[in-house]
Amino acid sequence: MMENIRNNNREQIISLLDKAENRIQIAVSWLTDEVIISKLGEAAQRKKVELLLSCDALNVWRYSSIRELQSKGATVLKTGTNAPGVKGFMHAKFMIVDGKVAYGGSFNFTDGANYNYENFKEYANREVQSLTNDYQNWWSTAKDYTIDFENPDAVKKLVVQSFEMQEKFRENLLSTFDAEQRKFVAKDVAERDALIKAEIEKEKIRATAKAMQSAKVSVAITGLLQSNTSGVVSKPHKFYGGRLHTKFHGQKQPNSYSSAMMQKREIEKKFSFLKCRIENDTLICRGKFKPNANAYDVRLEFRAGCFPQVYVLNPSIKPNTDIHIYSEGSLCLFYPGDLKWRDTTSISENTIPWIYEWILFYELYLLTGIWEGEYVPHGNVKAIAERKNEYPIAA
């Protein structure tokens, strides 16, 4: 999966939330962007936050997050009919800040909208009052967001079922409109379908990642994930992104070759999809990691006295502490304060499954903008080692 080119609408919204002095009013059909929801929660603790959503059950995917928003002081209501294409659907996308300025456009507050060609711009001063009037009129007839969502898991299940059986519904719906209307309704329905599809994809990736963490899924000898424990299961760990040297350093250990050979034999015994060799007493393994439909070309290097270095060769991914990649490109798969890596620590039992976890959480990050795997905050170097620019390697 390649990293997509993003628009800057999310950042613009966050900037407006920060600049607001006392009141934020938002009307948007769908609210699924966890980053924006989190920022709204922070704002609600200091300012008056009012959110008006559509009655579309698609929003139920963020039920717990929206409930948390409410607990922090935000007022979240919904209004209109329950699906695009049905007369009376609330399809606005704008925000008003302190009753003075308003921004809006085509941008829905969703994860996927960050990767579309969308607009989100400031309205002219003369339009702010009109938008405020619309907002107040809709708000006066709105109801609490949680009504009809008493059992969010059941609602979510119904949304998925209806999505899978929706082709006939779409045809019947669009046939009720004339040709000009149909273009707009078809766009709205397609947008909703894309959002549901993205949420289903996220649920699948998230479920697989959690299953790996709880040792319910294992890595088979072929490199595929399997829903049993007959392969290699993942051991507990935390991701990390501190400022530690991860390049091989110092003189070679006397046992460099034997340590590399021991690890090589164990890896080849447990994973046929990895091709391994030893060069200059350094073990080098390469293979395609495929936890789902996307394949990642990964190179692993290990030399005695250092923990393994793991690089994603394809797709190309830039180093970023948010996704736990050290500055020179290797993955931050574990917190050295929790594990003192020994030359005999099994790469096949530890590093290999952690790579799969990293890929799953990375793909979630691409969809949500949030790293959901457990991690130790960056920069906690003192908690790991006393010596500057070093990390502990047990003898």
C-alpha atoms as a printed R data frame, in Angstrom:
    type eleno elety resid chain resno       x       y       z
1   ATOM     1    CA   MET     A     1   0.000   0.000   0.000
2   ATOM     2    CA   MET     A     2   1.490   3.303  -1.085
3   ATOM     3    CA   GLU     A     3   1.201   6.431   1.026
4   ATOM     4    CA   ASN     A     4  -1.402   8.707  -0.491
5   ATOM     5    CA   ILE     A     5  -1.055  12.399  -1.204
6   ATOM     6    CA   ARG     A     6  -3.093  14.249   1.396
7   ATOM     7    CA   ASN     A     7  -4.942  17.543   1.263
8   ATOM     8    CA   ASN     A     8  -4.515  19.940   4.197
9   ATOM     9    CA   ASN     A     9  -8.173  20.346   5.167
10  ATOM    10    CA   ARG     A    10  -7.811  18.425   8.430
11  ATOM    11    CA   GLU     A    11  -4.952  20.676   9.491
12  ATOM    12    CA   GLN     A    12  -7.000  23.741   8.564
13  ATOM    13    CA   ILE     A    13  -9.902  22.550  10.718
14  ATOM    14    CA   ILE     A    14  -7.588  21.838  13.661
15  ATOM    15    CA   SER     A    15  -6.098  25.323  13.317
16  ATOM    16    CA   LEU     A    16  -9.582  26.846  13.453
17  ATOM    17    CA   LEU     A    17 -10.406  24.805  16.557
18  ATOM    18    CA   ASP     A    18  -7.274  26.116  18.245
19  ATOM    19    CA   LYS     A    19  -7.992  29.720  17.260
20  ATOM    20    CA   ALA     A    20 -11.631  29.713  18.412
21  ATOM    21    CA   GLU     A    21 -12.076  31.850  21.506
22  ATOM    22    CA   ASN     A    22 -15.365  30.575  22.920
23  ATOM    23    CA   ARG     A    23 -17.689  28.772  20.464
24  ATOM    24    CA   ILE     A    24 -17.495  26.212  17.662
25  ATOM    25    CA   GLN     A    25 -20.539  25.141  15.635
26  ATOM    26    CA   ILE     A    26 -20.210  22.348  13.074
27  ATOM    27    CA   ALA     A    27 -22.749  20.820  10.702
28  ATOM    28    CA   VAL     A    28 -21.511  17.788   8.789
29  ATOM    29    CA   SER     A    29 -23.137  14.653   7.412
30  ATOM    30    CA   TRP     A    30 -20.486  12.200   8.539
31  ATOM    31    CA   LEU     A    31 -17.957  12.445  11.350
32  ATOM    32    CA   THR     A    32 -15.477   9.567  11.329
33  ATOM    33    CA   ASP     A    33 -12.058  11.265  11.454
34  ATOM    34    CA   GLU     A    34 -10.592  10.244  14.816
35  ATOM    35    CA   VAL     A    35  -7.959  12.989  14.738
36  ATOM    36    CA   ILE     A    36 -10.586  15.707  14.360
37  ATOM    37    CA   ILE     A    37 -12.804  14.050  16.981
38  ATOM    38    CA   SER     A    38  -9.885  14.002  19.417
39  ATOM    39    CA   LYS     A    39  -9.177  17.694  18.789
40  ATOM    40    CA   LEU     A    40 -12.856  18.493  19.263
41  ATOM    41    CA   GLY     A    41 -12.694  16.736  22.629
42  ATOM    42    CA   GLU     A    42  -9.771  18.921  23.676
43  ATOM    43    CA   ALA     A    43 -11.615  22.036  22.534
44  ATOM    44    CA   ALA     A    44 -14.825  21.030  24.342
45  ATOM    45    CA   GLN     A    45 -13.031  21.185  27.675
46  ATOM    46    CA   ARG     A    46 -12.319  24.902  27.186
47  ATOM    47    CA   LYS     A    47 -14.913  26.153  24.697
48  ATOM    48    CA   LYS     A    48 -18.540  25.590  23.739
49  ATOM    49    CA   VAL     A    49 -18.639  22.909  21.040
50  ATOM    50    CA   GLU     A    50 -21.862  22.120  19.160
51  ATOM    51    CA   LEU     A    51 -21.956  19.332  16.562
52  ATOM    52    CA   LEU     A    52 -24.865  18.662  14.240
53  ATOM    53    CA   LEU     A    53 -24.719  15.358  12.332
54  ATOM    54    CA   SER     A    54 -27.005  13.597   9.912
55  ATOM    55    CA   CYS     A    55 -29.200  10.757  11.153
56  ATOM    56    CA   ASP     A    56 -27.276   8.315   8.951
57  ATOM    57    CA   ALA     A    57 -26.290   5.257  10.979
58  ATOM    58    CA   LEU     A    58 -22.862   5.383   9.316
59  ATOM    59    CA   ASN     A    59 -21.787   7.677  12.172
60  ATOM    60    CA   VAL     A    60 -22.273   4.776  14.585
61  ATOM    61    CA   TRP     A    61 -18.707   3.649  13.760
62  ATOM    62    CA   ARG     A    62 -17.533   6.481  15.997
63  ATOM    63    CA   TYR     A    63 -20.206   5.934  18.644
64  ATOM    64    CA   SER     A    64 -17.790   5.495  21.554
65  ATOM    65    CA   SER     A    65 -15.668   8.473  20.437
66  ATOM    66    CA   ILE     A    66 -18.709  10.705  20.094
67  ATOM    67    CA   ARG     A    67 -19.976   9.594  23.509
68  ATOM    68    CA   GLU     A    68 -16.582  10.554  24.917
69  ATOM    69    CA   LEU     A    69 -16.928  13.924  23.205
70  ATOM    70    CA   GLN     A    70 -20.238  14.408  24.993
71  ATOM    71    CA   SER     A    71 -18.662  13.469  28.324
72  ATOM    72    CA   LYS     A    72 -16.106  16.241  27.792
73  ATOM    73    CA   GLY     A    73 -18.820  18.848  27.372
74  ATOM    74    CA   ALA     A    74 -19.613  18.865  23.660
75  ATOM    75    CA   THR     A    75 -23.254  18.850  22.555
76  ATOM    76    CA   VAL     A    76 -23.804  16.357  19.715
77  ATOM    77    CA   LEU     A    77 -27.192  16.262  17.982
78  ATOM    78    CA   LYS     A    78 -28.496  14.804  14.726
79  ATOM    79    CA   THR     A    79 -31.207  15.842  12.317
80  ATOM    80    CA   GLY     A    80 -32.845  15.014   8.993
81  ATOM    81    CA   THR     A    81 -33.543  11.701   7.311
82  ATOM    82    CA   ASN     A    82 -31.348   8.647   7.708
83  ATOM    83    CA   ALA     A    83 -29.651   8.303   4.298
84  ATOM    84    CA   PRO     A    84 -28.518  10.376   1.317
85  ATOM    85    CA   GLY     A    85 -31.060  10.335  -1.482
86  ATOM    86    CA   VAL     A    86 -33.948  10.310   0.976
87  ATOM    87    CA   LYS     A    87 -35.687  13.675   1.013
88  ATOM    88    CA   GLY     A    88 -34.644  15.821   3.971
89  ATOM    89    CA   PHE     A    89 -31.120  14.460   4.420
90  ATOM    90    CA   MET     A    90 -28.744  16.845   6.256
91  ATOM    91    CA   HIS     A    91 -25.874  17.161   3.815
92  ATOM    92    CA   ALA     A    92 -24.188  20.373   4.975
93  ATOM    93    CA   LYS     A    93 -20.430  20.614   5.560
94  ATOM    94    CA   PHE     A    94 -19.433  23.785   7.364
95  ATOM    95    CA   MET     A    95 -18.199  25.196  10.651
96  ATOM    96    CA   ILE     A    96 -18.792  28.555  12.315
97  ATOM    97    CA   VAL     A    97 -16.187  29.965  14.712
98  ATOM    98    CA   ASP     A    98 -17.222  32.419  17.445
99  ATOM    99    CA   GLY     A    99 -20.202  33.449  15.303
100 ATOM   100    CA   LYS     A   100 -17.845  35.572  13.198
101 ATOM   101    CA   VAL     A   101 -16.272  33.424  10.498
102 ATOM   102    CA   ALA     A   102 -17.429  30.344   8.629
103 ATOM   103    CA   TYR     A   103 -15.602  27.722   6.560
104 ATOM   104    CA   GLY     A   104 -16.945  24.896   4.437
105 ATOM   105    CA   GLY     A   105 -17.128  23.212   1.069
106 ATOM   106    CA   SER     A   106 -17.132  19.613  -0.139
107 ATOM   107    CA   PHE     A   107 -15.023  18.244   2.719
108 ATOM   108    CA   ASN     A   108 -16.716  15.742   5.045
109 ATOM   109    CA   PHE     A   109 -15.007  15.188   8.399
110 ATOM   110    CA   THR     A   110 -13.990  11.635   7.511
111 ATOM   111    CA   ASP     A   111 -10.702   9.748   7.270
112 ATOM   112    CA   GLY     A   112 -11.033   9.138   3.548
113 ATOM   113    CA   ALA     A   113 -11.825  12.765   2.710
114 ATOM   114    CA   ASN     A   114  -8.231  13.652   3.624
115 ATOM   115    CA   TYR     A   115  -7.084  11.888   0.451
116 ATOM   116    CA   ASN     A   116  -9.654  13.277  -1.983
117 ATOM   117    CA   TYR     A   117  -9.723  16.394  -4.116
118 ATOM   118    CA   GLU     A   118 -11.824  18.466  -1.714
119 ATOM   119    CA   ASN     A   119 -12.345  22.138  -0.977
120 ATOM   120    CA   PHE     A   120 -12.718  23.796   2.415
121 ATOM   121    CA   LYS     A   121 -12.578  27.575   2.303
122 ATOM   122    CA   GLU     A   122 -13.745  30.678   4.117
123 ATOM   123    CA   TYR     A   123 -17.217  32.020   3.343
124 ATOM   124    CA   ALA     A   124 -17.697  35.704   2.604
125 ATOM   125    CA   ASN     A   125 -18.744  37.828   5.590
126 ATOM   126    CA   ARG     A   126 -22.219  38.368   4.123
127 ATOM   127    CA   GLU     A   127 -22.827  34.587   4.131
128 ATOM   128    CA   VAL     A   128 -21.977  33.958   7.788
129 ATOM   129    CA   GLN     A   129 -25.324  35.189   9.138
130 ATOM   130    CA   SER     A   130 -27.245  33.082   6.613
131 ATOM   131    CA   LEU     A   131 -25.294  29.969   7.618
132 ATOM   132    CA   THR     A   132 -25.831  30.784  11.290
133 ATOM   133    CA   ASN     A   133 -29.586  31.056  10.707
134 ATOM   134    CA   ASP     A   134 -29.643  27.711   8.903
135 ATOM   135    CA   TYR     A   135 -27.673  26.123  11.700
136 ATOM   136    CA   GLN     A   136 -29.976  27.468  14.400
137 ATOM   137    CA   ASN     A   137 -33.093  26.343  12.493
138 ATOM   138    CA   TRP     A   138 -31.764  22.806  12.064
139 ATOM   139    CA   TRP     A   139 -30.509  22.732  15.646
140 ATOM   140    CA   SER     A   140 -33.974  23.645  16.997
141 ATOM   141    CA   THR     A   141 -35.496  20.430  15.609
142 ATOM   142    CA   ALA     A   142 -32.511  18.123  16.216
143 ATOM   143    CA   LYS     A   143 -32.363  15.267  18.713
144 ATOM   144    CA   ASP     A   144 -29.632  13.757  20.839
145 ATOM   145    CA   TYR     A   145 -27.114  11.764  18.807
146 ATOM   146    CA   THR     A   146 -27.544   8.604  20.911
147 ATOM   147    CA   ILE     A   147 -31.288   8.187  20.217
148 ATOM   148    CA   ASP     A   148 -31.845   5.008  18.158
149 ATOM   149    CA   PHE     A   149 -28.212   4.008  18.778
150 ATOM   150    CA   GLU     A   150 -28.795   2.299  22.129
151 ATOM   151    CA   ASN     A   151 -27.133  -0.850  20.763
152 ATOM   152    CA   PRO     A   152 -24.383   0.493  18.472
153 ATOM   153    CA   ASP     A   153 -22.957  -2.954  17.606
154 ATOM   154    CA   ALA     A   154 -26.356  -4.098  16.334
155 ATOM   155    CA   VAL     A   155 -26.759  -0.878  14.311
156 ATOM   156    CA   LYS     A   156 -23.303  -1.344  12.803
157 ATOM   157    CA   LYS     A   157 -24.143  -4.907  11.807
158 ATOM   158    CA   LEU     A   158 -27.308  -3.745  10.048
159 ATOM   159    CA   VAL     A   159 -25.359  -1.083   8.141
160 ATOM   160    CA   VAL     A   160 -22.912  -3.702   6.872
161 ATOM   161    CA   GLN     A   161 -25.737  -6.060   5.885
162 ATOM   162    CA   SER     A   162 -27.602  -3.322   4.022
163 ATOM   163    CA   PHE     A   163 -24.395  -2.290   2.250
164 ATOM   164    CA   GLU     A   164 -23.853  -5.834   1.006
165 ATOM   165    CA   MET     A   165 -27.434  -6.024  -0.314
166 ATOM   166    CA   GLN     A   166 -27.719  -2.484  -1.626
167 ATOM   167    CA   GLU     A   167 -27.403  -2.721  -5.393
168 ATOM   168    CA   LYS     A   168 -31.143  -3.095  -5.978
169 ATOM   169    CA   PHE     A   169 -31.864  -0.345  -3.465
170 ATOM   170    CA   ARG     A   170 -29.548   2.024  -5.345
171 ATOM   171    CA   GLU     A   171 -31.272   1.327  -8.660
172 ATOM   172    CA   ASN     A   172 -34.733   1.885  -7.193
173 ATOM   173    CA   LEU     A   173 -33.629   5.032  -5.398
174 ATOM   174    CA   LEU     A   174 -32.014   6.631  -8.439
175 ATOM   175    CA   SER     A   175 -34.968   5.775 -10.682
176 ATOM   176    CA   THR     A   176 -37.181   8.134  -8.657
177 ATOM   177    CA   PHE     A   177 -35.138  11.184  -9.722
178 ATOM   178    CA   ASP     A   178 -34.873  12.951 -13.049
179 ATOM   179    CA   ALA     A   179 -31.571  12.868 -14.942
180 ATOM   180    CA   GLU     A   180 -30.221  16.103 -13.436
181 ATOM   181    CA   GLN     A   181 -31.113  15.167  -9.857
182 ATOM   182    CA   ARG     A   182 -29.783  11.666 -10.335
183 ATOM   183    CA   LYS     A   183 -26.228  12.945 -10.857
184 ATOM   184    CA   PHE     A   184 -26.142  14.562  -7.430
185 ATOM   185    CA   VAL     A   185 -27.934  11.743  -5.607
186 ATOM   186    CA   ALA     A   186 -25.695   9.128  -7.231
187 ATOM   187    CA   LYS     A   187 -22.645  11.047  -6.001
188 ATOM   188    CA   ASP     A   188 -23.993  11.165  -2.429
189 ATOM   189    CA   VAL     A   189 -24.870   7.473  -2.408
190 ATOM   190    CA   ALA     A   190 -21.462   6.552  -3.874
191 ATOM   191    CA   GLU     A   191 -19.734   8.677  -1.223
192 ATOM   192    CA   ARG     A   192 -21.608   6.902   1.552
193 ATOM   193    CA   ASP     A   193 -20.795   3.492   0.058
194 ATOM   194    CA   ALA     A   194 -17.106   4.419  -0.067
195 ATOM   195    CA   LEU     A   195 -17.214   5.441   3.604
196 ATOM   196    CA   ILE     A   196 -18.874   2.188   4.645
197 ATOM   197    CA   LYS     A   197 -16.378   0.173   2.606
198 ATOM   198    CA   ALA     A   198 -13.492   2.026   4.298
199 ATOM   199    CA   GLU     A   199 -14.953   1.382   7.749
200 ATOM   200    CA   ILE     A   200 -15.364  -2.316   6.995
201 ATOM   201    CA   GLU     A   201 -11.735  -2.450   5.835
202 ATOM   202    CA   LYS     A   202 -10.565  -0.724   9.016
203 ATOM   203    CA   GLU     A   203 -12.571  -3.153  11.148
204 ATOM   204    CA   LYS     A   204 -10.926  -6.117   9.435
205 ATOM   205    CA   ILE     A   205  -7.383  -4.758   9.827
206 ATOM   206    CA   ARG     A   206  -8.029  -3.738  13.442
207 ATOM   207    CA   ALA     A   207  -9.499  -7.150  14.269
208 ATOM   208    CA   THR     A   208  -6.469  -8.929  12.760
209 ATOM   209    CA   ALA     A   209  -4.037  -6.687  14.664
210 ATOM   210    CA   LYS     A   210  -5.855  -7.333  17.950
211 ATOM   211    CA   ALA     A   211  -5.962 -11.053  17.235
212 ATOM   212    CA   MET     A   212  -2.191 -11.038  16.734
213 ATOM   213    CA   GLN     A   213  -1.679  -9.157  19.988
214 ATOM   214    CA   SER     A   214  -3.796 -11.680  21.871
215 ATOM   215    CA   ALA     A   215  -2.017 -14.654  20.236
216 ATOM   216    CA   LYS     A   216  -5.161 -15.861  18.446
217 ATOM   217    CA   VAL     A   217  -3.564 -15.515  15.018
218 ATOM   218    CA   SER     A   218  -0.169 -16.934  14.052
219 ATOM   219    CA   VAL     A   219   2.325 -16.648  11.214
220 ATOM   220    CA   ALA     A   220   2.422 -19.768   9.049
221 ATOM   221    CA   ILE     A   221   5.607 -21.159   7.515
222 ATOM   222    CA   THR     A   222   4.530 -19.645   4.162
223 ATOM   223    CA   GLY     A   223   4.329 -16.193   5.708
224 ATOM   224    CA   LEU     A   224   0.553 -15.942   5.653
225 ATOM   225    CA   LEU     A   225  -1.471 -15.233   8.783
226 ATOM   226    CA   GLN     A   226  -3.714 -18.034   9.993
227 ATOM   227    CA   SER     A   227  -6.543 -18.012  12.522
228 ATOM   228    CA   ASN     A   228  -4.974 -20.629  14.786
229 ATOM   229    CA   THR     A   229  -1.847 -21.003  16.895
230 ATOM   230    CA   SER     A   230  -0.111 -23.724  14.885
231 ATOM   231    CA   GLY     A   231   2.389 -21.175  13.546
232 ATOM   232    CA   VAL     A   232   4.395 -18.515  15.390
233 ATOM   233    CA   VAL     A   233   2.354 -16.196  17.614
234 ATOM   234    CA   SER     A   234   3.335 -12.667  18.562
235 ATOM   235    CA   LYS     A   235   4.861 -12.014  21.973
236 ATOM   236    CA   PRO     A   236   3.830  -8.985  24.073
237 ATOM   237    CA   HIS     A   237   5.774  -5.817  23.222
238 ATOM   238    CA   LYS     A   238   5.485  -2.064  22.798
239 ATOM   239    CA   PHE     A   239   6.553  -0.081  19.752
240 ATOM   240    CA   TYR     A   240   9.098   2.657  20.295
241 ATOM   241    CA   GLY     A   241  10.590   5.605  18.462
242 ATOM   242    CA   GLY     A   242  13.319   7.000  20.640
243 ATOM   243    CA   ARG     A   243  16.542   8.713  19.610
244 ATOM   244    CA   LEU     A   244  18.758   5.648  19.863
245 ATOM   245    CA   HIS     A   245  21.501   4.518  17.544
246 ATOM   246    CA   THR     A   246  20.326   1.514  15.608
247 ATOM   247    CA   LYS     A   247  23.214   1.151  13.171
248 ATOM   248    CA   PHE     A   248  25.604  -1.703  13.863
249 ATOM   249    CA   HIS     A   249  28.479  -0.336  15.897
250 ATOM   250    CA   GLY     A   250  31.739  -1.348  17.510
251 ATOM   251    CA   GLN     A   251  34.003  -4.329  16.837
252 ATOM   252    CA   LYS     A   252  32.601  -7.647  15.745
253 ATOM   253    CA   GLN     A   253  31.838 -10.071  18.540
254 ATOM   254    CA   PRO     A   254  33.904 -13.297  18.633
255 ATOM   255    CA   ASN     A   255  30.640 -15.217  18.256
256 ATOM   256    CA   SER     A   256  29.279 -13.105  15.372
257 ATOM   257    CA   TYR     A   257  29.223 -15.860  12.765
258 ATOM   258    CA   SER     A   258  27.882 -18.580  15.063
259 ATOM   259    CA   SER     A   259  25.108 -16.270  16.341
260 ATOM   260    CA   ALA     A   260  24.135 -15.372  12.785
261 ATOM   261    CA   MET     A   261  24.121 -19.041  11.751
262 ATOM   262    CA   MET     A   262  21.999 -20.055  14.757
263 ATOM   263    CA   GLN     A   263  19.391 -17.397  13.949
264 ATOM   264    CA   LYS     A   264  19.471 -18.276  10.233
265 ATOM   265    CA   ARG     A   265  18.764 -21.960  10.849
266 ATOM   266    CA   GLU     A   266  15.839 -21.214  13.143
267 ATOM   267    CA   ILE     A   267  14.312 -18.676  10.726
268 ATOM   268    CA   GLU     A   268  14.620 -21.036   7.742
269 ATOM   269    CA   LYS     A   269  13.053 -23.844   9.753
270 ATOM   270    CA   LYS     A   270  10.001 -21.766  10.676
271 ATOM   271    CA   PHE     A   271   9.550 -19.524   7.608
272 ATOM   272    CA   SER     A   272  10.012 -20.714   4.046
273 ATOM   273    CA   PHE     A   273   9.092 -17.324   2.538
274 ATOM   274    CA   LEU     A   274  12.275 -15.672   3.837
275 ATOM   275    CA   LYS     A   275  15.540 -15.996   1.922
276 ATOM   276    CA   CYS     A   276  18.528 -15.759   4.242
277 ATOM   277    CA   ARG     A   277  22.287 -15.478   3.827
278 ATOM   278    CA   ILE     A   278  25.289 -14.450   5.930
279 ATOM   279    CA   GLU     A   279  27.630 -11.704   4.713
280 ATOM   280    CA   ASN     A   280  30.564 -10.436   6.759
281 ATOM   281    CA   ASP     A   281  29.145 -12.231   9.823
282 ATOM   282    CA   THR     A   282  25.851 -10.366   9.357
283 ATOM   283    CA   LEU     A   283  22.619 -12.256   8.814
284 ATOM   284    CA   ILE     A   284  20.502 -10.804   6.007
285 ATOM   285    CA   CYS     A   285  16.936 -12.027   5.375
286 ATOM   286    CA   ARG     A   286  14.462 -10.747   2.812
287 ATOM   287    CA   GLY     A   287  10.910 -11.640   1.912
288 ATOM   288    CA   LYS     A   288   7.368 -10.467   1.156
289 ATOM   289    CA   PHE     A   289   5.252  -9.930   4.268
290 ATOM   290    CA   LYS     A   290   1.571 -10.162   3.368
291 ATOM   291    CA   PRO     A   291  -0.821  -9.909   6.335
292 ATOM   292    CA   ASN     A   292  -3.652  -9.026   3.896
293 ATOM   293    CA   ALA     A   293  -3.953  -8.129   0.220
294 ATOM   294    CA   ASN     A   294  -0.959  -5.786   0.342
295 ATOM   295    CA   ALA     A   295   2.590  -7.160   0.177
296 ATOM   296    CA   TYR     A   296   5.568  -5.481   1.863
297 ATOM   297    CA   ASP     A   297   9.116  -6.221   0.704
298 ATOM   298    CA   VAL     A   298  11.141  -6.370   3.941
299 ATOM   299    CA   ARG     A   299  14.846  -6.742   4.646
300 ATOM   300    CA   LEU     A   300  16.110  -7.840   8.069
301 ATOM   301    CA   GLU     A   301  19.740  -7.549   9.215
302 ATOM   302    CA   PHE     A   302  21.272  -8.962  12.379
303 ATOM   303    CA   ARG     A   303  24.787  -8.951  13.800
304 ATOM   304    CA   ALA     A   304  25.829 -10.177  17.246
305 ATOM   305    CA   GLY     A   305  25.919  -7.397  19.828
306 ATOM   306    CA   CYS     A   306  23.001  -5.471  18.276
307 ATOM   307    CA   PHE     A   307  19.303  -6.044  17.961
308 ATOM   308    CA   PRO     A   308  17.906  -6.791  14.456
309 ATOM   309    CA   GLN     A   309  17.411  -3.960  11.997
310 ATOM   310    CA   VAL     A   310  14.261  -4.145   9.861
311 ATOM   311    CA   TYR     A   311  13.661  -2.062   6.723
312 ATOM   312    CA   VAL     A   312  10.608  -1.857   4.478
313 ATOM   313    CA   LEU     A   313  12.045  -1.660   0.949
314 ATOM   314    CA   ASN     A   314   8.729  -1.468  -0.871
315 ATOM   315    CA   PRO     A   315   6.471   0.451  -0.588
316 ATOM   316    CA   SER     A   316   8.734   3.406   0.119
317 ATOM   317    CA   ILE     A   317   7.964   4.806   3.579
318 ATOM   318    CA   LYS     A   318   9.616   7.906   4.996
319 ATOM   319    CA   PRO     A   319  11.007   7.793   8.567
320 ATOM   320    CA   ASN     A   320   8.451   9.197  10.985
321 ATOM   321    CA   THR     A   321   8.200   8.890  14.760
322 ATOM   322    CA   ASP     A   322   4.396   8.758  14.458
323 ATOM   323    CA   ILE     A   323   4.691   5.405  12.699
324 ATOM   324    CA   HIS     A   324   7.703   4.241  14.734
325 ATOM   325    CA   ILE     A   325  10.514   4.288  12.222
326 ATOM   326    CA   TYR     A   326  13.979   5.365  13.376
327 ATOM   327    CA   SER     A   327  15.590   8.245  11.490
328 ATOM   328    CA   GLU     A   328  17.748   5.951   9.345
329 ATOM   329    CA   GLY     A   329  14.728   3.912   8.284
330 ATOM   330    CA   SER     A   330  14.580   0.840  10.536
331 ATOM   331    CA   LEU     A   331  11.353  -0.072  12.320
332 ATOM   332    CA   CYS     A   332  10.989   0.540  16.083
333 ATOM   333    CA   LEU     A   333   9.472  -2.830  16.943
334 ATOM   334    CA   PHE     A   334  10.083  -2.983  20.691
335 ATOM   335    CA   TYR     A   335  10.927  -0.812  23.660
336 ATOM   336    CA   PRO     A   336  14.476  -1.638  24.786
337 ATOM   337    CA   GLY     A   337  13.512  -0.823  28.356
338 ATOM   338    CA   ASP     A   338  11.218  -3.875  28.335
339 ATOM   339    CA   LEU     A   339  13.535  -6.301  26.557
340 ATOM   340    CA   LYS     A   340  17.305  -6.597  26.821
341 ATOM   341    CA   TRP     A   341  18.101  -8.140  23.473
342 ATOM   342    CA   ARG     A   342  20.576 -11.024  23.647
343 ATOM   343    CA   ASP     A   343  22.346 -12.635  20.749
344 ATOM   344    CA   THR     A   344  20.309 -15.758  21.539
345 ATOM   345    CA   THR     A   345  16.962 -13.918  21.616
346 ATOM   346    CA   SER     A   346  14.898 -15.549  18.892
347 ATOM   347    CA   ILE     A   347  14.332 -13.385  15.829
348 ATOM   348    CA   SER     A   348  11.760 -15.821  14.458
349 ATOM   349    CA   GLU     A   349   9.757 -15.816  17.703
350 ATOM   350    CA   ASN     A   350   9.950 -12.073  18.325
351 ATOM   351    CA   THR     A   351  10.941  -9.864  15.398
352 ATOM   352    CA   ILE     A   352   9.086 -11.653  12.591
353 ATOM   353    CA   PRO     A   353   5.593 -11.525  14.193
354 ATOM   354    CA   TRP     A   354   6.224  -7.923  15.314
355 ATOM   355    CA   ILE     A   355   6.833  -6.944  11.690
356 ATOM   356    CA   TYR     A   356   3.349  -8.201  10.820
357 ATOM   357    CA   GLU     A   357   1.873  -6.203  13.687
358 ATOM   358    CA   TRP     A   358   3.730  -3.105  12.548
359 ATOM   359    CA   ILE     A   359   2.361  -3.454   9.008
360 ATOM   360    CA   LEU     A   360  -1.223  -3.824  10.254
361 ATOM   361    CA   PHE     A   361  -0.994  -0.791  12.520
362 ATOM   362    CA   TYR     A   362   0.713   1.176   9.744
363 ATOM   363    CA   GLU     A   363  -2.154   0.426   7.372
364 ATOM   364    CA   LEU     A   364  -4.606   1.535  10.058
365 ATOM   365    CA   TYR     A   365  -2.555   4.709  10.451
366 ATOM   366    CA   LEU     A   366  -2.889   5.416   6.726
367 ATOM   367    CA   LEU     A   367  -6.662   5.148   7.085
368 ATOM   368    CA   THR     A   368  -7.108   6.992  10.379
369 ATOM   369    CA   GLY     A   369  -4.040   9.140  11.039
370 ATOM   370    CA   ILE     A   370  -3.640   7.483  14.450
371 ATOM   371    CA   TRP     A   371  -1.160   4.800  15.579
372 ATOM   372    CA   GLU     A   372  -3.330   2.309  17.479
373 ATOM   373    CA   GLY     A   373  -0.625  -0.099  18.600
374 ATOM   374    CA   GLU     A   374   0.693   0.153  22.150
375 ATOM   375    CA   TYR     A   375   3.873   2.217  22.295
376 ATOM   376    CA   VAL     A   376   6.231   4.044  24.617
377 ATOM   377    CA   PRO     A   377   6.302   7.822  23.981
378 ATOM   378    CA   HIS     A   378   9.252   8.997  21.931
379 ATOM   379    CA   GLY     A   379  12.301  10.468  23.575
380 ATOM   380    CA   ASN     A   380  12.314   8.349  26.742
381 ATOM   381    CA   VAL     A   381  16.004   7.661  26.295
382 ATOM   382    CA   LYS     A   382  16.933   8.012  29.959
383 ATOM   383    CA   ALA     A   383  14.547   5.226  30.837
384 ATOM   384    CA   ILE     A   384  16.455   2.930  28.531
385 ATOM   385    CA   ALA     A   385  20.107   3.645  28.990
386 ATOM   386    CA   GLU     A   386  22.350   5.823  31.086
387 ATOM   387    CA   ARG     A   387  24.913   6.235  28.367
388 ATOM   388    CA   LYS     A   388  24.185   8.853  25.754
389 ATOM   389    CA   ASN     A   389  23.374   7.578  22.255
390 ATOM   390    CA   GLU     A   390  23.564   3.924  23.288
391 ATOM   391    CA   TYR     A   391  21.109   1.192  24.040
392 ATOM   392    CA   PRO     A   392  21.411  -1.879  26.275
393 ATOM   393    CA   ILE     A   393  22.462  -5.117  24.696
394 ATOM   394    CA   ALA     A   394  22.783  -7.978  27.144
395 ATOM   395    CA   ALA     A   395  25.796 -10.189  26.819
